Structures are given as structure tokens and as C-alpha cells.
Amino acid sequence: MSGLVTLDWALCYGMQYAINRWIVAGARRRYAREAFICTAVTVVFGIPTLIIAPGLLRWAPWFAALLAVTVFSTMIRHDTHGIWSQVAGVIASCTIPATFPSAANPSAAIPPDGMYWWEMLAWWPNSAVNRTLLIVAIMMLWYEIGSLLFVRSMIRKFGNNRYRLAAIAWHAAMMVIVITAAYAGMFVRPWAAIVAATALVARVGAWDTISQTRPAISRVVMTECLAVVITTVCTIIACLA
């Protein structure tokens, strides 16, 4: 079931990207067709998921709000790469692990008899929240926001000191928070969380030291892909028993 939710997330991501492209293109027919097809495919796969696990509807207001942020940001800035649009997309992506209990746990996925669908929006049994998956979601969110700032400082906003300092400050704060959380016993394997944070901080420090000119996009992408693999694996090791 978690795999089906992940597939739906990928389709939703593609749908919002297609809608944003349509907006930026001035509602041209070509992009309208792409947006319509992506939306239709998302609906085709999404409805069966909600039929199997209607408890996922409790997350609908949250994701609807994030979609509204990314769409309105695109409309205002006329750019699919606006910072608020990308932040909303990152938050939506990192929230996915927290939704798994609503899909996989029967007591959270299947509502009591007699409950209407709109009542499920406010139906939050204890089994709908898994502490471990919530920590995973928060850790991934912290990592990915930092990654967003870092990539923008290396590519689109290279030379912009505000983004450079924001990326450095965010990663420094992340390191402090992860070490504090590890010391407080929030992780099953604290060393793995510290390794993930250290790898990201070292990456930022190394690039900031050696990059006197705008780096090749391919090098930044390869660095980020490696960082995503390391942080994902280490986060799972740190949190899951």
C-alpha cells in the first residue's frame, strides 16, 4: 500500500508541474493538453487508492494548501522555479512517509461504520500517526530545504550572498539540531543521523571553499544525487528499528 501512495505522490508531483508549466506558458493549448493528461492519470490512480484507504482523506487539506501555494506562487512570479513554489513541493514530498499509517494501518485507513467522507478529514485516531515515520519526514524535510537553498546558491542564484549565507546557516543549524536530538535519544541509531548531517554540511563547506566560478550543473546534480542517497539511507538506519 505504501508503494501505491508513493506512486500517487509521483503522479501528483507531475500534475502540479504540468499545471505550473501551463500557467507560465500563458494557458497555451499545448500545455493545457499536458496538464489535462497528467491530471486525468492522477485521478485514475488516486481514486482507487482512496477507495482502499479512505483514511488518507485526512491529509487532503494539507496537500491542497501546499498545491495552492505552489500554483499561486507560479501565477504571481510567472516562474515554475520560484522559491515558495519549490518549498511547497519539498514539504509535500517529505510529508509522504507520515501518511503511510493512514494507508497501511487498518485502524487508521478504514473509518468506523456510518462515518461520512467529509468527517474523515477530521478523523485522527492514534494509529494515524507513527512517531518514527514522523521523525523521518521531519529529518528529510530539514535536509531537502537545505538542499534547495544550496542548489539555488550554486546555480540559479550563484553569486547571491543571501542564498549562500542562508544555505550555510541552515546546514549549521541542522547539525546542531541533529546532534541535540541524538543526545536526547530520539534516534534508534544516533550515529547514522549524525553521519547524514555531517555529509551534508561537509558538502556545503567544500563547495563554498572551491567554487570561485559557477560550477557545472552536472557536477552539482551528481553531488545532490549522492547526498540524497546518503541521507535517505542514514535516516532509515537512524530511525527504524
RODO-2510 file (C-alpha; in nm, 4 decimals, decimal comma):
residues 241
     n   res          X          Y          Z
     1     m     0,0000     0,0000     0,0000
     2     s     0,2885     0,2359     0,0761
     3     g     0,4148     0,1754    -0,2770
     4     l     0,0785     0,2821    -0,4189
     5     v     0,0878     0,6008    -0,2100
     6     t     0,4393     0,6730    -0,3386
     7     l     0,3183     0,6226    -0,6970
     8     d     0,0303     0,8623    -0,6347
     9     w     0,2764     1,1162    -0,4952
    10     a     0,4879     1,0927    -0,8115
    11     l     0,1783     1,1426    -1,0261
    12     c     0,0660     1,4403    -0,8151
    13     y     0,4104     1,5951    -0,8477
    14     g     0,3944     1,5567    -1,2242
    15     m     0,0440     1,7014    -1,2292
    16     q     0,1359     2,0160    -1,0371
    17     y     0,4444     2,0647    -1,2547
    18     a     0,2331     2,0357    -1,5707
    19     i    -0,0218     2,2822    -1,4302
    20     n     0,2546     2,5282    -1,3418
    21     r     0,4027     2,4999    -1,6916
    22     w     0,0583     2,5696    -1,8360
    23     i     0,0273     2,8812    -1,6183
    24     v     0,3720     3,0128    -1,7126
    25     a     0,3025     2,9462    -2,0815
    26     g     0,0010     3,1754    -2,0729
    27     a    -0,2566     2,8928    -2,0806
    28     r    -0,1498     2,7746    -2,4267
    29     r    -0,3384     2,4788    -2,5701
    30     r    -0,0279     2,2610    -2,5977
    31     y     0,0449     2,2848    -2,2256
    32     a    -0,3244     2,2581    -2,1401
    33     r    -0,3259     1,9143    -2,3028
    34     e    -0,0285     1,8023    -2,0920
    35     a    -0,1897     1,9369    -1,7749
    36     f    -0,5178     1,7623    -1,8558
    37     i    -0,3497     1,4276    -1,9266
    38     c    -0,1415     1,4412    -1,6073
    39     t    -0,4467     1,5364    -1,4014
    40     a    -0,6561     1,2589    -1,5569
    41     v    -0,3897     0,9940    -1,4890
    42     t    -0,3539     1,1161    -1,1300
    43     v    -0,7302     1,0912    -1,0753
    44     v    -0,7454     0,7431    -1,2319
    45     f    -0,4820     0,6123    -0,9917
    46     g    -0,5819     0,8271    -0,6937
    47     i    -0,9486     0,7300    -0,6675
    48     p    -0,8776     0,3549    -0,6195
    49     t    -0,6224     0,4454    -0,3513
    50     l    -0,8831     0,6477    -0,1610
    51     i    -1,1379     0,3675    -0,2002
    52     i    -0,8930     0,1179    -0,0492
    53     a    -0,7707     0,3557     0,2241
    54     p    -1,0201     0,6408     0,2743
    55     g    -0,8306     0,7454     0,5866
    56     l    -0,5876     0,9233     0,3528
    57     l    -0,8539     1,1924     0,3128
    58     r    -0,7425     1,3357     0,6480
    59     w    -0,4337     1,4624     0,4660
    60     a    -0,6328     1,6255     0,1842
    61     p    -0,6490     1,9786     0,3361
    62     w    -0,2732     1,9782     0,3979
    63     f    -0,1805     1,8810     0,0429
    64     a    -0,4491     2,1050    -0,1075
    65     a    -0,2979     2,4019     0,0794
    66     l     0,0523     2,3165    -0,0479
    67     l    -0,0786     2,2832    -0,4034
    68     a    -0,2454     2,6234    -0,3696
    69     v     0,0839     2,7771    -0,2530
    70     t     0,2791     2,6409    -0,5484
    71     v     0,0119     2,7395    -0,8025
    72     f    -0,0363     3,0914    -0,6663
    73     s     0,3400     3,1407    -0,6397
    74     t     0,3738     3,0435    -1,0050
    75     m     0,0913     3,2780    -1,1032
    76     i     0,2440     3,5725    -0,9162
    77     r     0,6094     3,5214    -1,0144
    78     h     0,5381     3,3655    -1,3545
    79     d     0,8171     3,1180    -1,2890
    80     t     0,7979     2,7440    -1,2160
    81     h     1,1207     2,7711    -1,0147
    82     g     1,0052     3,0295    -0,7605
    83     i     1,1373     2,9677    -0,4103
    84     w     0,7940     2,9368    -0,2453
    85     s     0,6678     2,7029    -0,5134
    86     q     0,9698     2,4794    -0,4651
    87     v     0,9477     2,4926    -0,0846
    88     a     0,5827     2,3836    -0,1015
    89     g     0,6795     2,0960    -0,3310
    90     v     0,9573     1,9853    -0,0957
    91     i     0,7236     1,9957     0,2063
    92     a     0,4644     1,7872     0,0190
    93     s     0,7253     1,5299    -0,0837
    94     c     0,8733     1,4968     0,2639
    95     t     0,5283     1,4593     0,4217
    96     i     0,4629     1,1346     0,2313
    97     p     0,6239     0,8989     0,4886
    98     a     0,3952     1,0440     0,7579
    99     t     0,0903     0,9438     0,5523
   100     f     0,1786     0,5738     0,5367
   101     p    -0,0127     0,4742     0,8553
   102     s    -0,3266     0,6276     0,7052
   103     a    -0,2887     0,3884     0,4134
   104     a    -0,1390     0,0737     0,5673
   105     n    -0,2789     0,0604     0,9226
   106     p    -0,6366    -0,0784     0,9087
   107     s    -0,7439     0,1087     1,2225
   108     a    -0,6358     0,4378     1,0624
   109     a    -0,7165     0,3599     0,6983
   110     i    -1,0713     0,2204     0,7316
   111     p    -1,3199     0,4546     0,9056
   112     p    -1,5861     0,3346     1,1507
   113     d    -1,9232     0,2384     1,0056
   114     g    -2,1549     0,5296     0,9463
   115     m    -1,8801     0,7914     0,9026
   116     y    -1,9273     1,0202     0,6039
   117     w    -1,6336     1,1016     0,3794
   118     w    -1,6155     1,4660     0,4910
   119     e    -1,5963     1,3547     0,8549
   120     m    -1,2767     1,1663     0,7730
   121     l    -1,0973     1,4993     0,7210
   122     a    -1,1003     1,5455     1,0998
   123     w    -1,0712     1,1775     1,1950
   124     w    -0,7309     1,1318     1,3600
   125     p    -0,7033     0,8115     1,5661
   126     n    -0,3764     0,7473     1,7472
   127     s    -0,2837     0,4845     1,4891
   128     a    -0,2860     0,7519     1,2169
   129     v     0,0405     0,8962     1,3499
   130     n     0,3612     0,6957     1,3670
   131     r     0,6338     0,8670     1,5673
   132     t     0,9169     0,7043     1,3725
   133     l     0,7768     0,7966     1,0314
   134     l     0,7053     1,1470     1,1546
   135     i     1,0707     1,1864     1,2577
   136     v     1,1779     1,0528     0,9173
   137     a     0,9534     1,3097     0,7464
   138     i     1,0897     1,5958     0,9584
   139     m     1,4513     1,4916     0,9023
   140     m     1,4027     1,4612     0,5277
   141     l     1,2278     1,7991     0,5207
   142     w     1,5175     1,9633     0,7022
   143     y     1,7679     1,8008     0,4683
   144     e     1,5776     1,8855     0,1496
   145     i     1,5128     2,2512     0,2365
   146     g     1,8858     2,2828     0,2947
   147     s     1,9493     2,1101    -0,0360
   148     l     1,7131     2,3523    -0,2104
   149     l     1,8961     2,6532    -0,0698
   150     f     2,2334     2,5014    -0,1547
   151     v     2,1436     2,4180    -0,5163
   152     r     1,9952     2,7628    -0,5760
   153     s     2,3105     2,9235    -0,4342
   154     m     2,5204     2,7137    -0,6734
   155     i     2,3126     2,7525    -0,9918
   156     r     2,0240     2,9983    -1,0277
   157     k     2,1426     3,2327    -0,7533
   158     f     2,5166     3,1858    -0,7857
   159     g     2,6909     3,4958    -0,6567
   160     n     2,3917     3,5940    -0,4434
   161     n     2,5382     3,6226    -0,0966
   162     r     2,1979     3,5983     0,0731
   163     y     2,1376     3,2472    -0,0607
   164     r     2,4932     3,1417     0,0143
   165     l     2,4691     3,2564     0,3759
   166     a     2,1176     3,1101     0,4115
   167     a     2,2431     2,7703     0,2942
   168     i     2,5380     2,7809     0,5343
   169     a     2,3247     2,8958     0,8288
   170     w     2,0563     2,6324     0,7581
   171     h     2,3102     2,3489     0,7498
   172     a     2,4849     2,4730     1,0627
   173     a     2,1506     2,4825     1,2463
   174     m     2,0680     2,1362     1,1110
   175     m     2,3914     1,9985     1,2536
   176     v     2,3183     2,1444     1,5970
   177     i     1,9610     2,0139     1,5978
   178     v     2,0582     1,6625     1,4849
   179     i     2,3320     1,6353     1,7498
   180     t     2,0892     1,7621     2,0167
   181     a     1,8201     1,5165     1,9053
   182     a     2,0734     1,2314     1,9040
   183     y     2,1852     1,3234     2,2551
   184     a     1,8185     1,3328     2,3656
   185     g     1,7676     0,9764     2,2448
   186     m     1,5291     1,0485     1,9574
   187     f     1,7071     0,8094     1,7201
   188     v     1,7456     0,4331     1,7312
   189     r     2,0974     0,4687     1,5910
   190     p     2,2212     0,8238     1,6594
   191     w     2,5461     0,7776     1,4676
   192     a     2,3575     0,7355     1,1381
   193     a     2,1724     1,0655     1,1813
   194     i     2,4977     1,2436     1,2623
   195     v     2,6676     1,0886     0,9568
   196     a     2,3867     1,2176     0,7319
   197     a     2,4055     1,5704     0,8737
   198     t     2,7859     1,5733     0,8637
   199     a     2,7893     1,4644     0,4987
   200     l     2,5565     1,7477     0,4010
   201     v     2,7479     2,0089     0,5993
   202     a     3,0800     1,8892     0,4540
   203     r     2,9333     1,9111     0,1032
   204     v     2,8296     2,2737     0,1553
   205     g     3,1637     2,3634     0,3115
   206     a     3,3623     2,2008     0,0315
   207     w     3,1631     2,3653    -0,2490
   208     d     3,1715     2,7039    -0,0767
   209     t     3,5501     2,6799    -0,0476
   210     i     3,6347     2,5657    -0,4017
   211     s     3,3635     2,7341    -0,6111
   212     q     3,5019     3,0660    -0,7315
   213     t     3,3044     3,0361    -1,0561
   214     r     2,9630     2,8883    -1,1327
   215     p     3,0044     2,5067    -1,1244
   216     a     2,8805     2,2774    -1,3996
   217     i     2,5184     2,1767    -1,3409
   218     s     2,6080     1,8102    -1,3956
   219     r     2,8570     1,8211    -1,1071
   220     v     2,6037     1,9802    -0,8729
   221     v     2,3371     1,7273    -0,9755
   222     m     2,5736     1,4344    -0,9162
   223     t     2,6658     1,5771    -0,5762
   224     e     2,2994     1,6145    -0,4826
   225     c     2,2089     1,2648    -0,6021
   226     l     2,4848     1,1214    -0,3848
   227     a     2,3696     1,3382    -0,0923
   228     v     2,0087     1,2181    -0,1310
   229     v     2,1180     0,8537    -0,1287
   230     i     2,3373     0,9016     0,1795
   231     t     2,0775     1,0997     0,3751
   232     t     1,7916     0,8641     0,2854
   233     v     1,9826     0,5502     0,3800
   234     c     2,1217     0,7038     0,7001
   235     t     1,7810     0,8425     0,8001
   236     i     1,6204     0,4993     0,7624
   237     i     1,9040     0,3384     0,9604
   238     a     1,8805     0,6076     1,2299
   239     c     1,5035     0,5873     1,2802
   240     l     1,3815     0,2367     1,2006
   241     a     1,4314    -0,0419     1,4494
***
